[in-house]
Amino acid sequence: MMKQFLPPTLHEWVAPLNTTLMIVLILCVAALLRMLVRRLLSRLGRHYTLPQPIELAIRRLSNFIIWTATLLTVLNQVGVAPSVLWTAFTGFAAVGAVAFFAAWSVLSNIFCTFLIFTTRPFRLGDQIELLENGEKPGLKGLVVDINLIYTTLHEIGGPAEGTLMQIPNSLFFQRGLRRWRTGETAPTTIAGDG
């Protein structure tokens, strides 16, 4: 359609110009989408009071997804066949799946950290006890730090009282938990001890 308004010497430039304009439009849409997702994640982070490392990880993942989709769309616009893109994607996905299973315990702890910050079974400053089973006492301490992999407790009672103990975050979803909020005091003796 544009060719009828241009002189014949410029007809060969219509296709590259059209492709360039489409790529610019794709990049603008991706930048706008990225900005909207960042605002949404920021709003969610404030609402759920997510720690900065978790919010940063989610933001990076969303950026990766947006820019990967943008790259695939631009490559398709340039003329790379979708079958080539699909073959490359499935190859990378297979390698990613192997890496995912190799790093399962680390990813499990990161996911459990996200759950700790959203469900709030305990907070910084709370005194907690991670139970072995319903009757037997377990690990007990004051929560002094929660990071992506571990929760650090200042141990109370037990053979190493006063030391710092790091517990993998996934363990809090595999065992029972007793909690005393900041300012409350935990009982010093266990029921049944005389």
C-alpha positions in Angstrom: 0.0 0.0 0.0 2.8 2.3 0.8 4.6 1.6 -2.5 2.0 3.4 -4.6 2.9 6.7 -2.8 6.7 6.3 -3.2 8.8 6.7 -6.3 10.0 3.3 -7.8 13.6 3.9 -6.6 12.4 3.7 -3.0 10.3 0.5 -3.3 13.2 -1.7 -2.2 13.3 0.2 1.1 9.7 -0.4 2.1 10.2 -4.0 3.5 13.2 -3.2 5.6 11.6 0.0 6.9 8.4 -1.9 7.7 10.4 -4.5 9.6 12.4 -1.8 11.5 9.1 -0.1 12.5 7.7 -3.3 13.8 10.8 -4.1 15.8 10.6 -0.6 17.4 7.0 -1.1 18.2 7.7 -4.5 19.8 10.5 -3.0 21.9 8.2 -0.1 23.0 5.5 -2.6 24.0 8.0 -4.7 26.0 9.4 -1.6 27.8 5.8 -0.5 28.7 5.0 -4.0 29.9 8.1 -4.1 32.0 7.3 -0.8 33.6 3.7 -2.0 34.4 5.0 -5.2 35.9 7.5 -3.4 38.0 4.8 -1.1 39.4 2.6 -4.1 40.1 5.4 -6.0 41.9 6.3 -2.9 43.9 2.7 -2.5 45.0 2.5 -6.2 45.9 5.9 -6.0 47.8 4.6 -3.1 49.9 1.2 -4.8 50.5 2.8 -8.1 51.7 5.9 -6.4 53.1 8.2 -8.7 51.1 11.9 -8.4 51.9 14.1 -6.7 49.2 15.9 -9.9 48.0 12.5 -11.7 47.3 11.1 -8.7 45.5 14.3 -8.3 43.5 14.3 -12.0 42.5 10.7 -11.8 41.3 11.5 -8.6 39.4 14.5 -10.3 37.7 12.4 -13.3 36.8 9.7 -11.1 35.2 12.3 -9.1 33.3 13.8 -12.3 32.0 10.4 -13.6 30.8 9.5 -10.2 29.2 12.8 -9.8 27.4 12.9 -13.4 26.3 9.5 -13.1 24.7 10.5 -9.8 23.1 13.7 -11.4 21.6 11.6 -14.3 20.2 9.1 -11.9 18.7 11.9 -9.8 17.2 13.6 -12.9 15.7 10.3 -14.0 14.2 9.9 -10.6 12.7 13.4 -10.7 11.2 12.6 -14.0 9.6 13.9 -16.7 11.8 11.6 -19.7 11.4 9.4 -20.6 14.5 10.6 -24.2 14.2 14.2 -23.2 14.7 13.1 -21.1 17.8 11.1 -24.0 19.1 14.0 -26.4 18.7 16.3 -24.0 20.6 13.7 -23.4 23.3 13.1 -27.1 24.0 16.8 -27.8 24.1 17.3 -25.0 26.6 14.3 -26.2 28.6 15.7 -29.7 28.8 19.0 -28.4 30.2 17.1 -26.1 32.6 15.0 -29.0 33.8 18.1 -31.0 34.7 19.6 -28.0 36.4 16.3 -27.5 38.3 16.3 -31.0 39.7 20.0 -30.7 40.6 19.3 -27.6 42.6 16.0 -28.8 44.1 16.9 -28.3 47.8 18.1 -24.7 47.3 15.0 -23.9 45.3 12.8 -25.5 47.9 14.4 -23.3 50.6 13.9 -20.2 48.5 10.3 -21.0 47.9 9.8 -21.7 51.7 11.4 -18.3 52.4 8.7 -16.7 50.2 6.1 -18.6 52.2 7.6 -17.5 55.5 7.3 -13.9 54.5 3.8 -14.2 53.1 2.2 -16.5 55.7 4.2 -15.2 58.7 4.4 -18.3 60.9 7.1 -16.2 62.8 8.9 -12.9 62.5 12.2 -11.3 63.5 12.4 -11.1 67.2 10.0 -14.0 67.9 11.1 -16.8 70.0 10.4 -20.2 68.4 10.8 -23.9 69.0 11.0 -26.3 66.1 9.6 -29.6 67.5 11.0 -33.0 66.8 7.5 -34.5 67.4 4.6 -33.4 69.5 6.1 -34.5 72.8 9.8 -34.1 72.4 11.5 -30.7 72.6 13.4 -29.4 69.6 15.5 -26.5 68.5 14.7 -23.3 70.4 15.9 -19.8 69.9 15.2 -16.1 69.1 14.8 -15.3 65.4 17.6 -12.9 64.5 17.7 -13.2 60.7 15.7 -14.7 57.8 17.5 -14.9 54.4 16.8 -16.8 51.2 18.1 -20.2 52.5 18.4 -20.1 56.3 16.7 -18.7 59.3 19.2 -17.8 62.0 18.3 -18.4 65.6 20.1 -17.2 68.8 19.9 -20.5 70.6 18.1 -20.6 74.0 18.5 -23.7 76.2 20.2 -26.8 75.1 23.8 -27.8 75.1 25.0 -24.8 73.0 23.0 -22.0 74.5 24.0 -18.5 73.3 25.3 -19.7 69.9 23.8 -18.9 66.5 22.0 -21.7 64.7 21.1 -21.7 61.0 18.1 -23.8 60.1 17.1 -24.4 56.4 13.8 -22.6 55.7 12.2 -25.8 54.3 12.4 -27.5 57.7 9.8 -25.1 59.1 7.2 -26.6 56.8 8.2 -30.2 57.8 7.9 -30.0 61.5 5.7 -28.5 64.2 6.5 -25.0 65.4 5.9 -23.2 68.8 6.1 -19.4 68.8 6.2 -16.7 71.3 5.8 -13.2 70.0 8.3 -10.4 70.7 7.9 -9.4 74.4 6.4 -12.7 75.5 8.5 -15.1 77.5 8.7 -18.8 76.8 8.3 -21.2 79.6 11.7 -22.3 81.0 10.6 -25.8 81.9 8.9 -28.4 79.8 5.7 -29.9 81.1 6.4 -33.3 82.7 9.9 -32.2 83.9 9.9 -32.1 87.6 
